[in-house]
Amino acid sequence: MHIILYSKNSEDPAKPVIVDWNSPESRTITKKITCNGTICLMSSSASGTVKKIFEKNGYYDCGEKAKKIDLKRALKFDEKKNRDRPKKLIFTTSSVGALKRAIGTFFTKHYKTGDPPCLIIIPEEIHADLLKDAVKLPSGKRSQQNTSENDLLLQLINIPSSDTRLKKIEEVFIGNSLKVKHTRALIYRASLTDSPVLILGESGTGKDVIASQIFKYSSVYKKDFFRINCSALPESLLEGELFGYKKGIYTGAVTDKEGLFTIAENGTIFLDEIGDLSLASQVKILHAVEKKEIRQIGSARSKPVNVRIIAATNRNLDAMMMQGTFREDLYYRISTFRITSPPLREHPEDIPLLAEAYWKRRLRKGTLSHEFLGYLKNYHWPGNVRELNSILNSLVDYFGDISPTPAHVDAIRKSRQETLVRSVKNGMDDPSQLLKIKSQSILISVQNILRSLKIEIQPVVSHPARGEFGRTDLENLKEFISQQIKILNDLCLEPTYFKQWEIFEATTHYRHILEKAIERWPASNDTLKSIWTPELRMLDEKINQGIMEAIWGKIDM
């Protein structure tokens, strides 16, 4: 079911966009077409299935309009009436050309970004004609469409649900977000090929899980799965482990040793943390992958090998290539099939699903409440899924088989921080280490505050319907923002802990904007919407980016 969307929020507001209601992005589509500054055209035959959804979003059914309709009068609404209430307009017309001209003229000249959204339901035959016309640009080129038929990314994700391999992968790589579905689709596709695979992603995002799933459901190189951590062995030992050596080449080498490339014949080798290899080791890996042959240390002859390489790293290989610390030729050899495992902060909607799945695997009697799962979503999770699983395991280790609350998690984090600080004080002579630990703790706290503010504010400021949030809701939001401002103020008392002056300056400016918003706290939803300004959004992105680089460095992803 396709919707023709005129949106002031699109990249090119002058051109209509086609969206597919039945695509995997249906949740985000609902938000897109019900925000201010949008007019939607939908066919009458398809409208019944989604009418209730629009009504829940505050739309008002005006009934059927006459064939000759004045769009400016119908959509602009009478200023004396409740103009802020979004309206759903249902009408029929036999004049396709007139409808197109009216919509285009009205939308371009009279409809504004802040105007309430509208839905126009039209006959099937008119909708079909408009649909054909909407995908054509004046130059004759086709517009970019967001339909499942033309969006290659959606085609990639839309694997038949009856496929048992995909179902099994869903049980291990958990989540309903588009990012996770995309990653699962790539795991599935990679299992159908025999090409080398490169897995990128931050620590704790499940790169090893992706590698094992590719091997498990692969139809080739199935003999065995071997994993080696490239950062765990010194360079002198790594070469021997990978390629083997001849008797007598080292002190203590009393027999010949076969390397991993030989043992793994017709199997798969998982090179974890490949970004930590030296340039010398990278050359030897490149030769093995490119020529499909190796030479034992101390041997004069090469021998053929037949293995599949899956590599992974949390390093930014693009930046490393620019700096000359990672070979371009090796990069292109191992990245025939490239998969990026998303950090948890980019798909927070999956955190409750992951938490409940991990909790149930341990057969615990306690339950995870809605409040507790919401609390987990507000945290930034720099350690990603690994950190989430660690916290859930610690809850039972610390407190027994309980139904945890946010206070339990806070107690564990406080205990860990105090233990770490004491160990630094007692075991290190360098006081800068204590400053580093304290700085990281404060920066992560700032990230979590910004994240929780964004989560609490956005549903209110982006909601199209007035009256959805009552006075009590607004007062609770005001109190919450005030509390976070106070915490930010306390954290900003020591600029030294922010590592970079730009982060401190942006954080104080962010806090100042919120303080001004509280001083003129709005009495209505409309004035509330002005709080989440482009400036505040820009500061949010700048602070988060700066903190990530300050803690993890620019090379690490």
C-alpha positions as CSV (number, residue, x, y, z in Angstrom):
1,M,0.0,0.0,0.0
2,H,1.6,3.2,-1.2
3,I,1.2,6.8,0.1
4,I,2.0,9.9,-1.8
5,L,3.7,12.2,0.6
6,Y,4.2,16.0,0.3
7,S,6.5,16.9,3.1
8,K,8.2,20.2,4.1
9,N,10.7,18.0,6.0
10,S,12.0,16.0,3.0
11,E,15.3,16.8,1.2
12,D,13.4,18.3,-1.7
13,P,10.0,19.6,-0.5
14,A,9.0,20.5,-4.0
15,K,8.8,16.8,-5.1
16,P,6.4,14.3,-3.7
17,V,7.8,11.1,-2.2
18,I,6.2,7.6,-2.3
19,V,6.3,5.6,0.9
20,D,5.3,2.0,1.4
21,W,3.1,1.4,4.4
22,N,3.8,-2.3,4.4
23,S,7.6,-1.9,4.4
24,P,9.7,-3.0,7.5
25,E,10.0,0.7,8.3
26,S,6.3,1.1,9.0
27,R,6.9,2.4,12.5
28,T,9.1,5.2,11.3
29,I,6.8,5.8,8.4
30,T,3.9,6.5,10.8
31,K,6.0,9.1,12.6
32,K,7.1,10.6,9.3
33,I,3.6,11.1,7.8
34,T,2.0,12.3,11.0
35,C,4.4,15.1,11.8
36,N,3.8,18.8,11.0
37,G,4.3,20.0,7.5
38,T,3.0,16.9,5.7
39,I,0.1,16.1,3.4
40,C,-0.6,12.5,2.5
41,L,-2.6,11.1,-0.4
42,M,-4.0,7.6,0.1
43,S,-6.3,5.4,-2.0
44,S,-9.8,4.8,-0.6
45,S,-9.4,1.0,-1.1
46,A,-6.4,0.9,1.3
47,S,-7.5,3.6,3.8
48,G,-9.6,1.3,6.0
49,T,-6.6,-0.6,7.3
50,V,-4.8,2.5,8.7
51,K,-7.7,4.8,9.5
52,K,-7.7,3.9,13.2
53,I,-4.0,4.6,13.4
54,F,-4.4,8.1,12.1
55,E,-7.3,8.7,14.5
56,K,-5.2,7.6,17.4
57,N,-2.7,10.3,16.3
58,G,-5.4,13.0,16.8
59,Y,-6.8,13.3,13.3
60,Y,-10.3,14.5,12.7
61,D,-12.5,13.0,10.0
62,C,-14.2,15.9,8.2
63,G,-16.3,13.6,6.0
64,E,-16.7,13.7,2.3
65,K,-15.9,16.8,0.3
66,A,-17.5,18.1,-2.9
67,K,-16.0,17.3,-6.3
68,K,-15.0,20.9,-6.7
69,I,-12.8,21.5,-3.6
70,D,-11.0,24.6,-2.6
71,L,-7.8,23.1,-1.0
72,K,-6.7,26.3,0.5
73,R,-9.9,26.7,2.3
74,A,-10.2,23.0,3.2
75,L,-6.7,22.5,4.4
76,K,-5.7,25.8,5.8
77,F,-8.6,25.8,8.3
78,D,-10.6,28.7,9.7
79,E,-8.4,30.8,12.0
80,K,-11.4,31.3,14.3
81,K,-11.8,27.6,14.8
82,N,-9.4,25.1,16.5
83,R,-6.9,25.3,13.7
84,D,-4.2,23.4,15.7
85,R,-6.2,20.2,15.6
86,P,-4.9,18.0,12.7
87,K,-7.7,17.0,10.3
88,K,-8.2,14.0,8.0
89,L,-10.0,15.0,4.8
90,I,-11.9,12.5,2.7
91,F,-13.2,13.5,-0.6
92,T,-13.6,12.4,-4.2
93,T,-13.0,14.2,-7.5
94,S,-12.9,13.2,-11.2
95,S,-10.5,15.9,-12.2
96,V,-7.0,14.5,-11.8
97,G,-5.2,17.4,-13.3
98,A,-7.1,19.9,-11.2
99,L,-6.2,17.9,-8.1
100,K,-2.5,17.8,-9.0
101,R,-2.4,21.5,-9.6
102,A,-4.3,22.4,-6.5
103,I,-2.1,20.2,-4.3
104,G,1.2,21.4,-5.8
105,T,0.2,25.1,-5.7
106,F,-1.3,25.0,-2.2
107,F,1.6,23.0,-0.7
108,T,4.3,25.2,-2.3
109,K,2.7,28.6,-1.7
110,H,0.4,28.3,1.3
111,Y,1.3,25.3,3.4
112,K,4.0,25.9,6.0
113,T,6.4,23.6,7.9
114,G,4.6,24.2,11.2
115,D,1.1,23.5,9.8
116,P,-0.7,20.4,11.1
117,P,-0.5,17.3,9.0
118,C,-3.4,16.2,6.7
119,L,-4.5,13.0,5.1
120,I,-6.5,13.1,1.9
121,I,-8.2,9.8,0.8
122,I,-9.0,9.7,-2.9
123,P,-10.5,7.1,-5.3
124,E,-8.3,4.2,-6.4
125,E,-8.1,5.2,-10.1
126,I,-7.1,8.8,-9.2
127,H,-4.5,7.5,-6.8
128,A,-3.0,5.2,-9.4
129,D,-2.6,8.1,-11.9
130,L,-1.1,10.4,-9.3
131,L,1.2,7.6,-8.3
132,K,2.6,7.2,-11.8
133,D,3.0,11.0,-12.1
134,A,4.7,11.3,-8.7
135,V,7.7,9.1,-9.7
136,K,8.5,11.4,-12.7
137,L,10.6,14.5,-12.4
138,P,10.3,17.5,-14.8
139,S,13.5,16.4,-16.5
140,G,12.1,12.9,-17.2
141,K,14.2,11.2,-14.6
142,R,12.7,9.0,-12.0
143,S,12.6,10.3,-8.4
144,Q,14.0,8.5,-5.5
145,Q,11.3,6.3,-4.1
146,N,10.9,4.7,-0.7
147,T,9.0,1.7,-1.9
148,S,9.9,-1.9,-1.3
149,E,9.9,-2.5,-5.1
150,N,12.5,0.2,-5.8
151,D,14.5,0.4,-2.5
152,L,17.3,-2.2,-2.9
153,L,18.0,-2.0,0.9
154,L,14.5,-3.1,1.7
155,Q,14.7,-5.8,-0.9
156,L,17.8,-7.1,0.8
157,I,16.1,-7.2,4.2
158,N,12.9,-8.8,2.9
159,I,13.9,-12.4,3.2
160,P,11.0,-14.9,3.2
161,S,10.0,-15.5,6.8
162,S,9.6,-19.2,6.1
163,D,13.4,-19.5,5.7
164,T,14.5,-21.6,8.7
165,R,18.1,-20.2,8.6
166,L,16.9,-16.7,9.1
167,K,14.6,-17.7,11.9
168,K,17.6,-19.4,13.7
169,I,19.7,-16.3,13.2
170,E,16.9,-14.1,14.7
171,E,17.1,-16.2,17.9
172,V,20.7,-15.4,18.3
173,F,21.1,-11.9,16.8
174,I,18.1,-10.3,18.5
175,G,16.3,-7.1,17.6
176,N,13.4,-5.6,15.6
177,S,15.1,-2.3,14.6
178,L,15.9,-1.7,10.9
179,K,19.7,-1.7,11.7
180,V,19.5,-5.1,13.3
181,K,17.3,-6.5,10.5
182,H,19.8,-5.2,8.0
183,T,22.7,-6.9,9.8
184,R,20.8,-10.1,10.1
185,A,20.1,-10.0,6.3
186,L,23.8,-9.6,5.6
187,I,24.6,-12.5,7.9
188,Y,22.2,-14.6,5.9
189,R,23.5,-13.4,2.6
190,A,27.2,-14.0,3.7
191,S,26.3,-17.6,4.6
192,L,25.3,-18.2,1.0
193,T,28.7,-17.1,-0.4
194,D,32.3,-18.3,-0.1
195,S,33.8,-14.8,-0.2
196,P,35.9,-13.3,2.6
197,V,33.9,-11.3,5.1
198,L,34.9,-8.2,7.1
199,I,32.9,-7.4,10.3
200,L,33.2,-3.9,11.7
201,G,31.8,-2.5,14.9
202,E,32.6,-1.3,18.4
203,S,33.7,-3.7,21.2
204,G,30.8,-5.6,22.6
205,T,28.4,-5.4,19.6
206,G,28.5,-9.1,18.8
207,K,31.1,-9.4,16.0
208,D,32.1,-12.9,17.2
209,V,28.4,-13.9,17.1
210,I,28.1,-12.7,13.5
211,A,31.2,-14.7,12.5
212,S,29.9,-17.9,14.2
213,Q,26.5,-17.5,12.6
214,I,27.9,-17.1,9.1
215,F,30.0,-20.3,9.6
216,K,27.1,-22.2,11.1
217,Y,24.7,-21.6,8.2
218,S,27.3,-21.6,5.5
219,S,27.2,-24.3,2.8
220,V,30.9,-24.1,2.1
221,Y,34.1,-24.2,4.2
222,K,32.2,-26.2,6.8
223,K,35.0,-28.6,8.1
224,D,35.8,-26.5,11.2
225,F,35.8,-23.0,12.7
226,F,39.0,-21.6,14.1
227,R,39.3,-18.3,15.9
228,I,42.5,-16.4,16.7
229,N,42.7,-13.0,18.4
230,C,45.3,-11.1,16.5
231,S,45.9,-8.7,19.4
232,A,46.5,-11.5,22.0
233,L,49.8,-12.8,20.6
234,P,53.1,-11.0,20.0
235,E,54.1,-10.8,16.3
236,S,56.9,-13.4,16.7
237,L,54.4,-16.0,17.9
238,L,51.5,-15.0,15.7
239,E,53.2,-15.9,12.4
240,G,54.1,-19.4,13.8
241,E,50.5,-19.9,14.9
242,L,49.1,-19.0,11.5
243,F,51.6,-20.5,9.1
244,G,53.6,-23.0,11.2
245,Y,57.3,-23.6,11.4
246,K,60.0,-26.1,10.6
247,K,61.9,-28.2,13.2
248,G,64.9,-26.4,14.7
249,I,64.0,-22.9,13.4
250,Y,63.5,-21.7,17.0
251,T,65.0,-22.8,20.3
252,G,62.6,-25.4,21.6
253,A,61.2,-26.2,18.1
254,V,61.8,-29.9,18.4
255,T,59.3,-30.9,15.7
256,D,57.6,-29.4,12.7
257,K,54.4,-27.4,13.5
258,E,51.5,-27.0,11.2
259,G,49.9,-23.6,11.2
260,L,46.3,-22.6,11.5
261,F,46.0,-22.1,7.7
262,T,47.0,-25.8,7.2
263,I,44.9,-27.3,10.0
264,A,41.8,-25.3,8.8
265,E,41.9,-26.8,5.3
266,N,38.3,-26.6,3.9
267,G,37.2,-24.8,7.0
268,T,36.9,-21.1,8.2
269,I,39.4,-19.0,10.1
270,F,38.1,-16.0,12.1
271,L,40.8,-13.4,12.5
272,D,39.5,-11.3,15.4
273,E,41.0,-7.8,15.9
274,I,42.7,-7.8,12.5
275,G,43.2,-4.0,12.8
276,D,45.8,-4.7,15.5
277,L,48.2,-6.6,13.1
278,S,51.5,-5.0,12.2
279,L,52.2,-4.1,8.6
280,A,54.6,-7.0,8.3
281,S,51.9,-9.5,9.4
282,Q,49.4,-7.8,7.1
283,V,51.7,-8.6,4.1
284,K,51.8,-12.3,5.0
285,I,48.0,-12.5,5.5
286,L,47.5,-10.7,2.2
287,H,49.7,-13.3,0.4
288,A,47.8,-16.2,2.0
289,V,44.4,-14.7,1.0
290,E,45.4,-13.5,-2.5
291,K,47.6,-16.4,-3.6
292,K,45.9,-19.1,-1.5
293,E,49.2,-20.4,-0.4
294,I,51.5,-20.2,2.6
295,R,55.1,-20.9,3.6
296,Q,56.1,-22.3,7.0
297,I,58.8,-20.4,8.8
298,G,62.1,-21.9,7.9
299,S,60.7,-23.7,4.8
300,A,61.9,-22.9,1.2
301,R,58.6,-24.1,-0.4
302,S,55.1,-22.8,-0.4
303,K,52.1,-25.0,-0.2
304,P,48.5,-24.4,-1.3
305,V,45.7,-23.8,1.3
306,N,41.9,-23.6,0.9
307,V,40.3,-21.7,3.7
308,R,37.7,-19.0,4.1
309,I,38.7,-15.8,6.0
310,I,36.3,-13.9,8.2
311,A,37.9,-10.9,9.8
312,A,36.7,-8.5,12.5
313,T,37.9,-5.3,14.1
314,N,36.7,-2.4,16.3
315,R,39.2,-0.1,14.6
316,N,38.3,2.4,11.8
317,L,40.2,0.8,8.9
318,D,39.4,3.7,6.6
319,A,41.2,6.1,8.9
320,M,44.0,3.7,9.4
321,M,44.5,3.4,5.6
322,M,44.8,7.2,5.4
323,Q,47.4,7.1,8.1
324,G,49.3,4.3,6.5
325,T,48.8,1.8,9.3
326,F,46.6,-0.6,7.4
327,R,47.2,-1.8,3.9
328,E,44.7,-0.9,1.3
329,D,45.2,-4.1,-0.8
330,L,44.5,-6.3,2.3
331,Y,41.5,-4.2,3.1
332,Y,39.9,-4.7,-0.3
333,R,40.8,-8.4,-0.3
334,I,39.1,-9.2,3.0
335,S,36.1,-6.8,2.6
336,T,34.5,-8.5,-0.4
337,F,31.5,-8.8,1.9
338,R,31.3,-6.1,4.6
339,I,29.0,-6.2,7.6
340,T,28.8,-3.4,10.3
341,S,27.5,-4.4,13.7
342,P,25.6,-1.4,15.1
343,P,26.3,0.0,18.6
344,L,23.5,-0.4,21.1
345,R,22.9,3.4,21.4
346,E,21.9,3.5,17.7
347,H,19.0,1.0,18.3
348,P,17.8,1.6,21.9
349,E,14.3,0.2,21.0
350,D,16.0,-3.3,21.0
351,I,17.4,-3.0,24.5
352,P,14.2,-4.4,26.3
353,L,14.2,-7.3,23.8
354,L,17.8,-8.1,24.5
355,A,17.5,-7.7,28.2
356,E,14.5,-10.0,28.4
357,A,16.2,-12.6,26.2
358,Y,19.4,-12.7,28.3
359,W,17.3,-12.7,31.5
360,K,15.3,-15.7,30.4
361,R,18.3,-17.7,29.3
362,R,19.4,-18.0,32.9
363,L,16.0,-19.2,34.0
364,R,15.6,-16.5,36.6
365,K,12.4,-16.3,38.7
366,G,12.5,-12.5,39.0
367,T,11.0,-10.4,36.2
368,L,12.0,-7.2,34.4
369,S,9.4,-4.5,34.9
370,H,8.5,-1.9,32.3
371,E,10.0,0.8,34.5
372,F,13.3,-1.1,34.7
373,L,13.5,-1.7,30.9
374,G,12.8,1.9,30.3
375,Y,15.6,2.8,32.6
376,L,18.0,0.6,30.6
377,K,17.0,2.4,27.4
378,N,18.1,5.7,28.9
379,Y,21.7,4.6,29.4
380,H,24.4,5.1,26.7
381,W,25.9,1.6,27.0
382,P,29.5,2.4,25.8
383,G,30.3,-1.4,26.3
384,N,27.3,-2.3,24.1
385,V,25.6,-5.7,24.4
386,R,28.5,-7.1,26.4
387,E,28.1,-4.5,29.0
388,L,24.3,-5.0,29.1
389,N,24.7,-8.8,29.6
390,S,27.4,-8.1,32.3
391,I,25.0,-5.8,34.3
392,L,22.2,-8.4,34.1
393,N,24.5,-11.1,35.4
394,S,25.8,-8.9,38.1
395,L,22.3,-8.2,39.4
396,V,21.9,-11.8,40.4
397,D,25.5,-12.2,41.6
398,Y,25.1,-9.1,43.9
399,F,21.5,-9.4,45.0
400,G,20.2,-12.9,44.2
401,D,17.3,-13.9,42.1
402,I,15.3,-10.6,42.3
403,S,13.1,-8.4,40.2
404,P,15.6,-5.6,39.7
405,T,15.0,-1.9,39.9
406,P,17.1,1.1,38.6
407,A,18.5,1.5,42.2
408,H,20.1,-2.0,42.0
409,V,21.9,-1.1,38.8
410,D,23.1,2.3,40.3
411,A,24.4,0.4,43.3
412,I,26.5,-1.9,41.2
413,R,27.9,0.9,39.1
414,K,28.8,2.9,42.2
415,S,30.4,-0.1,43.8
416,R,32.5,-0.8,40.7
417,Q,33.6,2.8,40.4
418,E,34.7,3.0,44.0
419,T,36.6,-0.3,43.7
420,L,38.4,1.0,40.7
421,V,39.3,4.3,42.3
422,R,40.7,2.5,45.4
423,S,42.8,0.2,43.2
424,V,44.2,3.2,41.4
425,K,45.0,5.0,44.6
426,N,46.7,2.0,46.2
427,G,48.4,0.4,43.2
428,M,49.5,3.2,40.9
429,D,52.1,6.0,41.3
430,D,50.7,8.0,38.4
431,P,47.9,10.2,39.7
432,S,46.9,11.0,36.1
433,Q,45.2,7.6,36.0
434,L,42.8,8.6,38.7
435,L,42.0,11.8,36.8
436,K,41.4,9.7,33.6
437,I,39.0,7.4,35.4
438,K,37.1,10.3,37.0
439,S,36.9,12.1,33.7
440,Q,35.5,9.1,31.8
441,S,32.9,8.6,34.6
442,I,31.7,12.3,34.3
443,L,31.7,12.3,30.5
444,I,29.6,9.1,30.4
445,S,27.2,10.7,32.9
446,V,26.8,13.7,30.6
447,Q,26.0,11.3,27.7
448,N,23.4,9.6,29.7
449,I,21.8,12.8,30.8
450,L,21.6,14.1,27.2
451,R,20.2,10.8,26.1
452,S,17.5,10.7,28.8
453,L,16.5,14.3,28.1
454,K,16.1,13.6,24.4
455,I,14.0,10.5,25.1
456,E,11.7,12.4,27.5
457,I,11.3,15.6,25.4
458,Q,10.9,14.4,21.9
459,P,7.6,12.5,22.2
460,V,6.0,15.6,23.6
461,V,7.5,18.2,21.1
462,S,7.0,16.0,18.1
463,H,3.4,14.9,18.8
464,P,1.0,16.4,16.3
465,A,-2.1,16.4,18.6
466,R,-2.8,19.0,21.1
467,G,-4.3,17.7,24.3
468,E,-2.5,14.4,24.2
469,F,-0.3,15.5,27.1
470,G,-2.1,17.1,30.0
471,R,-1.0,19.7,32.5
472,T,0.3,17.0,34.9
473,D,2.5,15.5,32.1
474,L,4.0,18.9,31.3
475,E,4.7,19.6,34.9
476,N,6.4,16.2,35.3
477,L,8.5,16.9,32.2
478,K,9.4,20.4,33.6
479,E,10.5,18.7,36.9
480,F,12.5,16.1,35.1
481,I,14.3,18.7,32.9
482,S,15.0,20.8,36.1
483,Q,16.6,17.8,37.8
484,Q,18.8,17.1,34.9
485,I,19.9,20.7,34.6
486,K,21.0,20.6,38.3
487,I,23.0,17.4,37.7
488,L,24.6,19.0,34.6
489,N,25.5,22.0,36.7
490,D,27.2,19.9,39.3
491,L,29.2,18.0,36.6
492,C,30.3,21.3,35.0
493,L,31.9,22.5,38.3
494,E,35.2,21.0,37.3
495,P,36.1,21.8,33.6
496,T,39.3,19.8,33.8
497,Y,37.4,16.5,33.8
498,F,35.9,17.3,30.4
499,K,39.3,16.7,28.7
500,Q,38.5,19.1,25.9
501,W,37.3,22.7,26.3
502,E,35.0,22.4,23.3
503,I,33.0,19.6,25.1
504,F,32.7,21.7,28.3
505,E,31.7,24.8,26.4
506,A,29.1,22.9,24.4
507,T,27.7,21.3,27.5
508,T,27.4,24.6,29.4
509,H,25.7,26.1,26.4
510,Y,23.3,23.2,26.2
511,R,22.4,23.6,29.8
512,H,21.9,27.3,29.4
513,I,19.4,26.8,26.6
514,L,17.4,24.4,28.8
515,E,17.5,26.8,31.7
516,K,16.0,29.6,29.5
517,A,13.3,27.1,28.4
518,I,12.4,26.4,32.0
519,E,12.2,30.1,32.9
520,R,9.6,30.6,30.2
521,W,8.0,27.2,30.6
522,P,5.2,26.9,28.1
523,A,1.5,26.6,28.9
524,S,0.7,24.7,25.7
525,N,2.2,22.0,23.5
526,D,2.7,24.4,20.6
527,T,5.1,26.6,22.5
528,L,6.7,23.5,24.0
529,K,7.7,22.3,20.6
530,S,10.1,25.3,20.2
531,I,12.3,23.8,23.0
532,W,14.0,21.2,20.9
533,T,15.6,23.7,18.6
534,P,18.0,22.9,15.8
535,E,20.7,24.5,18.0
536,L,20.0,22.2,20.8
537,R,20.0,19.2,18.5
538,M,23.3,20.3,17.0
539,L,24.8,20.6,20.5
540,D,23.6,17.2,21.4
541,E,25.3,15.7,18.4
542,K,28.5,17.7,19.0
543,I,28.8,16.8,22.7
544,N,28.2,13.1,22.0
545,Q,30.7,12.9,19.2
546,G,33.3,14.8,21.3
547,I,32.8,12.5,24.3
548,M,33.1,9.3,22.1
549,E,36.4,10.6,20.7
550,A,37.7,11.7,24.1
551,I,37.0,8.3,25.6
552,W,37.6,5.9,22.8
553,G,39.9,7.9,20.5
554,K,39.4,8.9,16.8
555,I,40.7,5.6,15.4
556,D,38.3,3.3,17.3
557,M,34.8,3.1,16.0
